[in-house]
Amino acid sequence: MLASDTPLALEQIASLKKSDRLPVLFLGHGSPMNAIGDNEYRRSWQALGAEFGATLPPPQLILCISAHWLTEGWWLTAMDQPKTIHDFGGFPQELFDVQYPAPGDSDAAQALSQLVRQRGAAPLGLDVDQWG
């Protein structure tokens, strides 16, 4: 997302049907370097975050789903203080020094785990992220 796209994204979110629940969003992070660089991409994210903070109530829980790792089955981070994982190479030390002390919620993670186990997983095909 570019800074010039931010107003359009905010307009689309504002046009959603009113609900007691916060919107569900997909936000791809792009390059890890955006975490430490000053560029238009990062500034767009910061503007979007500021707008969300000004217009939406604080979330009770944020669920992040990642397809970053190739594993058998699914894994759930279920700790109150998740560690910051630096699972990449070839970047400057400044990026490896970044710590993200986001709070976790082990009780919510356990409840989610039980829900997923009860419902099972439906077989799906490959979407454009896999074949495109």
Backbone bond lengths (Angstrom), bond angles and torsions (degrees), N, CA, C in turn:
res aa  C-N    CA-C-N  psi(-1)  N-CA   C-N-CA  omega(-1)  CA-C   N-CA-C  phi
1 M - - - 1.447 - - 1.519 108.36 -
2 L 1.275 116.07 135.82 1.456 121.47 176.70 1.519 109.06 -101.48
3 A 1.318 116.02 160.62 1.467 120.03 179.89 1.525 110.61 -55.83
4 S 1.324 116.44 -35.94 1.464 119.53 -179.65 1.526 111.82 -67.79
5 D 1.342 118.19 -20.86 1.463 121.95 178.69 1.524 112.45 -83.94
6 T 1.327 118.24 -18.15 1.461 121.73 -173.89 1.527 112.60 -56.33
7 P 1.350 121.24 -46.64 1.464 119.26 179.41 1.527 112.18 -58.85
8 L 1.331 118.19 -39.41 1.454 120.97 179.37 1.524 110.46 -63.57
9 A 1.319 117.53 -44.70 1.463 120.98 178.70 1.522 110.39 -61.11
10 L 1.314 117.13 -42.89 1.463 120.73 -179.86 1.527 111.15 -66.56
11 E 1.342 117.51 -36.98 1.462 120.69 176.97 1.522 110.54 -64.45
12 Q 1.327 116.71 -41.50 1.460 120.06 179.59 1.523 110.58 -64.02
13 I 1.305 117.55 -42.12 1.462 120.88 178.69 1.523 110.18 -65.18
14 A 1.334 117.11 -41.56 1.466 121.09 -179.74 1.522 111.55 -64.77
15 S 1.346 117.59 -26.80 1.463 120.42 -177.63 1.527 112.94 -82.86
16 L 1.328 117.94 -5.33 1.460 120.42 -179.85 1.521 110.94 -65.64
17 K 1.317 115.35 149.90 1.467 120.89 177.28 1.523 109.35 -57.96
18 K 1.319 116.54 135.86 1.461 120.96 -178.91 1.523 109.90 -63.82
19 S 1.314 115.50 138.41 1.455 121.75 -177.19 1.519 108.66 -150.34
20 D 1.319 115.46 157.13 1.461 119.75 174.11 1.524 110.89 -73.51
21 R 1.317 116.44 -14.15 1.462 121.15 -179.28 1.522 110.01 -96.97
22 L 1.311 115.11 151.77 1.460 120.34 176.01 1.521 108.95 -74.77
23 P 1.324 118.42 158.82 1.461 120.18 -179.99 1.524 111.67 -67.71
24 V 1.326 114.91 152.12 1.460 121.79 173.20 1.520 106.10 -94.36
25 L 1.304 116.50 128.32 1.456 120.76 -175.36 1.516 110.84 -128.54
26 F 1.324 116.80 146.84 1.457 121.47 166.54 1.515 106.08 -107.36
27 L 1.313 116.14 124.03 1.459 121.26 178.77 1.519 108.15 -130.37
28 G 1.315 117.44 107.55 1.454 121.39 177.02 1.519 110.12 -81.50
29 H 1.319 117.10 139.39 1.468 120.03 -171.79 1.515 114.70 -84.97
30 G 1.320 119.51 -19.82 1.458 119.70 -176.57 1.516 110.95 72.67
31 S 1.294 117.85 -148.21 1.467 123.28 -177.34 1.526 111.89 -69.86
32 P 1.342 117.87 140.50 1.466 119.71 173.96 1.530 112.51 -57.55
33 M 1.322 117.39 -25.80 1.461 120.98 -179.06 1.531 112.06 -63.13
34 N 1.333 117.65 -19.72 1.465 120.09 177.46 1.520 111.71 -64.14
35 A 1.324 117.86 -19.13 1.466 121.16 178.66 1.523 111.83 -71.03
36 I 1.325 117.40 -24.21 1.466 119.92 -176.91 1.524 113.42 -121.52
37 G 1.317 117.87 -13.75 1.458 120.53 -176.83 1.514 112.37 -90.20
38 D 1.310 116.71 153.94 1.456 121.92 173.78 1.518 106.47 -101.20
39 N 1.337 115.81 101.51 1.455 120.10 -177.99 1.529 109.21 -145.23
40 E 1.305 116.15 172.94 1.461 120.64 -176.32 1.528 111.51 -62.72
41 Y 1.310 116.93 -36.26 1.464 121.12 179.79 1.531 110.58 -61.09
42 R 1.322 116.04 -49.13 1.466 120.07 -179.90 1.533 111.15 -64.49
43 R 1.319 116.71 -42.45 1.463 119.66 179.28 1.532 111.20 -62.28
44 S 1.333 117.55 -34.49 1.467 121.04 176.31 1.520 110.93 -63.40
45 W 1.330 115.97 -43.26 1.470 120.23 177.76 1.527 110.49 -62.88
46 Q 1.315 116.44 -42.61 1.465 119.84 -179.66 1.528 110.84 -64.01
47 A 1.330 117.15 -40.59 1.465 120.96 178.46 1.526 110.40 -64.95
48 L 1.323 116.94 -41.37 1.454 120.87 178.58 1.528 110.51 -63.90
49 G 1.325 116.95 -43.12 1.464 120.91 177.50 1.518 112.11 -62.32
50 A 1.317 117.00 -41.67 1.469 120.58 178.62 1.523 110.60 -64.39
51 E 1.318 116.71 -40.98 1.470 120.53 178.96 1.524 110.98 -65.64
52 F 1.324 117.24 -42.95 1.467 120.18 176.84 1.521 110.02 -60.39
53 G 1.324 116.71 -44.33 1.458 120.72 -179.60 1.516 112.90 -62.46
54 A 1.324 116.21 -30.88 1.463 120.54 -178.47 1.525 112.92 -85.22
55 T 1.341 117.77 -22.12 1.464 119.43 -172.43 1.523 114.84 -117.08
56 L 1.312 118.42 -16.92 1.464 121.18 -177.26 1.521 110.19 -116.09
57 P 1.321 117.32 150.11 1.466 118.74 174.62 1.525 109.55 -68.10
58 P 1.320 118.13 156.85 1.461 119.27 179.28 1.529 110.19 -63.72
59 P 1.314 117.85 137.82 1.468 119.74 179.51 1.524 110.92 -70.50
60 Q 1.321 115.41 147.71 1.462 120.33 174.07 1.521 110.42 -82.25
61 L 1.331 115.89 -27.68 1.457 121.22 -176.48 1.520 108.49 -155.52
62 I 1.307 117.10 140.41 1.461 121.85 173.73 1.519 106.78 -119.29
63 L 1.324 116.41 123.34 1.457 121.97 178.26 1.518 107.91 -102.58
64 C 1.312 116.69 119.26 1.463 122.20 177.61 1.520 108.00 -107.65
65 I 1.312 116.56 128.08 1.457 121.78 178.73 1.517 107.07 -115.29
66 S 1.319 116.15 128.96 1.459 120.93 -176.72 1.522 110.67 -125.47
67 A 1.306 115.80 137.42 1.458 121.88 172.25 1.529 109.23 -106.44
68 H 1.308 116.31 27.52 1.462 122.32 -173.73 1.532 113.31 -69.89
69 W 1.319 117.18 -31.53 1.461 120.17 -175.18 1.513 111.02 -111.26
70 L 1.320 116.70 147.75 1.453 122.96 174.07 1.520 106.79 -96.74
71 T 1.320 116.70 108.21 1.459 121.92 -177.69 1.518 109.07 -135.03
72 E 1.310 115.43 165.60 1.451 119.94 172.09 1.524 106.98 -90.33
73 G 1.313 117.23 124.79 1.454 120.68 -177.97 1.516 111.17 81.06
74 W 1.313 115.64 -162.50 1.458 120.61 179.80 1.518 108.77 -123.03
75 W 1.310 114.91 154.96 1.463 121.77 -177.32 1.511 108.79 -127.50
76 L 1.315 115.36 149.23 1.450 120.95 -176.95 1.525 109.11 -130.57
77 T 1.322 116.46 127.37 1.460 120.32 173.71 1.517 106.98 -79.93
78 A 1.319 116.27 112.61 1.466 120.63 -172.93 1.517 109.99 -127.60
79 M 1.315 115.45 65.57 1.460 119.65 179.06 1.519 108.97 -137.88
80 D 1.309 115.72 155.99 1.461 119.77 -178.32 1.525 112.89 -75.74
81 Q 1.318 117.69 -22.43 1.468 122.30 179.65 1.535 108.59 -134.29
82 P 1.347 118.28 77.60 1.465 119.72 -178.62 1.527 111.50 -60.51
83 K 1.316 115.46 140.27 1.466 119.33 177.75 1.525 109.68 -79.61
84 T 1.304 116.21 158.86 1.455 122.33 175.24 1.521 107.67 -87.87
85 I 1.327 116.40 123.64 1.466 121.63 -178.40 1.527 108.47 -99.59
86 H 1.307 116.31 130.81 1.465 121.99 176.65 1.529 106.97 -113.54
87 D 1.315 117.11 78.77 1.466 122.38 -174.20 1.530 111.24 -100.76
88 F 1.300 114.94 58.49 1.453 121.06 179.56 1.515 108.28 -151.70
89 G 1.289 116.74 170.97 1.458 120.58 178.58 1.515 110.48 -143.10
90 G 1.313 115.56 167.10 1.450 120.69 176.22 1.518 115.31 81.09
91 F 1.314 116.98 16.06 1.462 120.83 179.51 1.523 109.45 -113.22
92 P 1.339 118.28 163.81 1.462 120.75 -179.80 1.536 111.77 -66.09
93 Q 1.325 115.80 153.68 1.462 121.84 -179.36 1.526 111.60 -55.46
94 E 1.327 116.94 -33.38 1.465 121.16 -179.66 1.535 111.27 -53.67
95 L 1.331 117.16 -36.71 1.458 120.41 179.54 1.531 111.05 -71.65
96 F 1.323 117.52 -36.66 1.467 121.27 178.18 1.533 111.38 -70.40
97 D 1.314 117.14 -21.44 1.466 121.31 179.54 1.529 112.79 -81.01
98 V 1.332 117.48 -12.99 1.465 120.82 -178.71 1.528 109.56 -66.81
99 Q 1.321 115.43 130.22 1.464 122.52 173.14 1.522 107.26 -119.41
100 Y 1.322 116.65 138.36 1.462 121.47 -178.59 1.523 107.68 -120.72
101 P 1.324 117.66 92.71 1.466 121.40 -173.86 1.535 113.33 -82.68
102 A 1.326 116.54 53.18 1.466 120.14 178.94 1.522 109.69 -71.26
103 P 1.322 117.41 138.24 1.466 118.64 177.96 1.518 110.79 -72.08
104 G 1.318 116.17 145.33 1.455 122.10 173.64 1.518 109.53 -105.04
105 D 1.314 116.06 177.53 1.467 121.18 177.11 1.520 107.25 -144.40
106 S 1.328 116.01 91.20 1.461 120.19 -175.34 1.525 111.79 -62.73
107 D 1.324 118.63 -33.28 1.467 120.73 178.27 1.530 110.91 -65.38
108 A 1.324 116.96 -45.03 1.467 120.53 178.48 1.527 110.27 -64.99
109 A 1.328 117.33 -38.33 1.464 120.78 178.65 1.525 110.86 -63.61
110 Q 1.315 116.71 -41.90 1.466 119.76 178.26 1.530 110.74 -64.97
111 A 1.324 117.61 -40.61 1.466 120.97 177.97 1.525 110.44 -63.23
112 L 1.329 117.31 -42.17 1.457 121.59 177.59 1.522 110.54 -63.06
113 S 1.319 116.83 -41.75 1.458 121.48 178.45 1.529 110.83 -58.00
114 Q 1.316 116.39 -45.80 1.464 120.33 179.12 1.529 111.11 -63.63
115 L 1.313 117.33 -40.86 1.459 121.44 179.65 1.527 110.83 -62.20
116 V 1.327 117.25 -44.99 1.463 120.99 179.66 1.524 110.04 -63.62
117 R 1.305 117.44 -42.08 1.473 120.57 179.39 1.527 111.37 -63.77
118 Q 1.317 117.61 -39.40 1.464 121.14 -179.35 1.522 111.76 -67.10
119 R 1.307 115.97 -40.48 1.464 120.29 -176.34 1.520 112.70 -83.74
120 G 1.316 117.79 -24.50 1.456 120.30 -176.73 1.516 111.22 75.02
121 A 1.298 115.85 -178.46 1.460 121.28 -179.20 1.520 108.76 -118.34
122 A 1.323 116.13 130.26 1.460 120.93 178.74 1.523 109.56 -83.73
123 P 1.337 117.95 139.90 1.466 119.51 177.18 1.530 109.90 -70.34
124 L 1.294 115.99 130.46 1.460 121.56 -179.96 1.519 109.60 -124.59
125 G 1.315 116.03 161.34 1.455 121.36 175.24 1.517 110.96 -88.92
126 L 1.314 115.89 -166.61 1.463 122.39 -179.00 1.522 109.50 -97.75
127 D 1.321 116.53 125.26 1.456 118.98 177.56 1.526 110.11 -91.96
128 V 1.300 116.06 -176.97 1.463 121.33 -173.05 1.528 112.77 -60.61
129 D 1.331 117.75 -24.82 1.461 118.93 177.86 1.523 111.70 -67.30
130 Q 1.321 117.65 -24.46 1.453 120.02 178.21 1.530 112.50 -92.19
131 W 1.320 117.08 -39.65 1.455 117.88 -174.36 1.518 114.70 -103.02
132 G 1.328 117.62 -13.41 1.466 120.51 -174.13 1.491 115.10 -88.93
